[in-house]
Amino acid sequence: MKLTKNKLRVLHYPQVPCEPFFVDVKDEEQAYLIKETLVNQHLFLFDNNFIPDYANSICVVMWDEDEKEWTDYYNEFEDMDFDDFKDAYSDYINGNN
């Protein structure tokens, strides 16, 4: 597993449309764990009737030093977007390797 050297951030839009809550993370493993935590929290809230629907969005972005802006995550070393990364390495990150 090769990690990107770019700065990473998890964006959470709790009710689309809205401004996102964000968490800066050190690497893909942290991004995965934060994203999964937010997903599970939303499932809990929905299952227990705290929220009426799934009008939320959670994504991982990275800092593009050339463009000086946040862009969608893409790992050039692994040739993967974040969903591909998650699918390939979730067992490893969860200690199921």
C-alpha positions as CSV (number, residue, x, y, z in Angstrom):
1,M,0.0,0.0,0.0
2,K,1.5,3.3,-1.1
3,L,0.0,6.4,0.6
4,T,-0.2,9.8,-1.1
5,K,1.9,12.6,0.2
6,N,-0.8,15.2,-0.3
7,K,-2.7,16.7,2.7
8,L,-6.1,14.9,3.1
9,R,-9.4,16.0,4.5
10,V,-12.7,14.3,5.1
11,L,-15.7,16.4,4.2
12,H,-19.1,15.7,5.8
13,Y,-22.3,17.3,4.5
14,P,-24.8,16.3,7.1
15,Q,-27.8,17.6,5.2
16,V,-27.3,18.4,1.5
17,P,-27.2,21.2,0.6
18,C,-25.1,22.7,3.3
19,E,-21.6,23.8,4.2
20,P,-19.4,20.8,5.1
21,F,-18.0,19.9,8.4
22,F,-14.4,18.8,7.8
23,V,-11.6,16.9,9.5
24,D,-8.0,17.1,8.4
25,V,-6.4,13.7,8.5
26,K,-2.8,12.4,8.3
27,D,-3.3,9.6,5.8
28,E,-5.7,7.3,4.0
29,E,-6.1,5.0,7.0
30,Q,-7.3,7.9,9.2
31,A,-9.6,9.1,6.4
32,Y,-11.1,5.7,6.1
33,L,-11.7,5.4,9.8
34,I,-13.2,8.9,10.1
35,K,-15.4,8.3,7.0
36,E,-16.6,4.9,8.3
37,T,-17.4,6.4,11.7
38,L,-19.5,9.1,10.1
39,V,-21.3,6.6,7.9
40,N,-22.1,4.4,10.9
41,Q,-23.3,7.3,12.9
42,H,-25.7,8.3,10.2
43,L,-27.0,4.7,10.0
44,F,-27.5,4.7,13.7
45,L,-29.4,8.1,13.6
46,F,-31.6,6.8,10.7
47,D,-32.3,3.4,12.3
48,N,-33.3,5.1,15.6
49,N,-35.5,7.7,13.9
50,F,-33.4,10.7,14.7
51,I,-33.2,11.7,11.1
52,P,-35.8,11.0,8.4
53,D,-33.5,10.2,5.4
54,Y,-30.0,9.9,4.0
55,A,-29.6,13.4,2.7
56,N,-25.9,13.5,3.6
57,S,-22.6,13.1,1.8
58,I,-19.2,12.1,3.0
59,C,-16.1,12.4,0.8
60,V,-12.3,12.5,1.0
61,V,-10.4,15.3,-0.7
62,M,-6.7,16.1,-1.1
63,W,-4.7,19.3,-1.5
64,D,-3.4,19.9,-5.0
65,E,-0.2,21.9,-4.5
66,D,0.0,22.8,-8.2
67,E,-3.6,24.2,-8.3
68,K,-3.6,25.4,-4.7
69,E,-7.0,23.9,-4.1
70,W,-8.8,20.9,-2.6
71,T,-9.7,18.3,-5.2
72,D,-11.2,14.8,-5.2
73,Y,-8.9,12.2,-3.7
74,Y,-6.8,10.3,-6.3
75,N,-3.8,8.2,-5.4
76,E,-1.5,8.3,-8.4
77,F,0.8,5.6,-6.9
78,E,-2.0,3.1,-6.6
79,D,-4.1,4.5,-9.6
80,M,-7.2,4.6,-7.3
81,D,-9.9,7.0,-6.2
82,F,-10.9,6.7,-2.5
83,D,-13.7,4.2,-3.1
84,D,-11.2,1.9,-4.9
85,F,-8.7,2.4,-2.1
86,K,-11.3,1.6,0.5
87,D,-12.3,-1.6,-1.4
88,A,-8.7,-2.7,-1.8
89,Y,-7.4,-2.0,1.7
90,S,-10.4,-2.1,4.2
91,D,-9.5,-5.6,5.5
92,Y,-5.9,-4.4,6.0
93,I,-6.9,-1.2,7.8
94,N,-9.4,-3.2,10.0
95,G,-6.7,-5.7,11.0
96,N,-8.3,-8.6,9.0
97,N,-5.2,-9.3,6.9
